[in-house]
Amino acid sequence: MNRNSGALLMSFLAILAHAEDAPKGEEFKPPPGFKSEKRGELVLYCIKDSTLGTRFQTKRCFSEDQVRDYLIAQQENKRDIERVRSTCSSGANEVCYRQ
């Protein structure tokens, strides 16, 4: 994970925490990096990123519920990475460095 994606992930998590506290009557504000696009009556939130192993950018679009699910999945991934990192740094060298 590079520096920009880490900062973007932290922004997502901050907005997710704020979105859970926000009243349901407010208009959904997409997280940083997402741009809203209207296709007919449907509003989609799109993000451009590069797939691993290529320099070509891809554009992925999500509905409001899918953006919320995406942010939750990112938060769970971050939590899993931190859990593995803390396990490996707590003196469990035989588990972390076994080949």
Secondary structure as GFF3:
##gff-version 3
##sequence-region A 1 99
A	DSSP	alpha_helix	3	21	.	.	.	ID=ss1
A	DSSP	beta_strand	35	39	.	.	.	ID=ss2
A	DSSP	beta_strand	42	50	.	.	.	ID=ss3
A	DSSP	beta_strand	57	62	.	.	.	ID=ss4
A	DSSP	alpha_helix	64	88	.	.	.	ID=ss5
A	DSSP	alpha_helix	93	96	.	.	.	ID=ss6
###
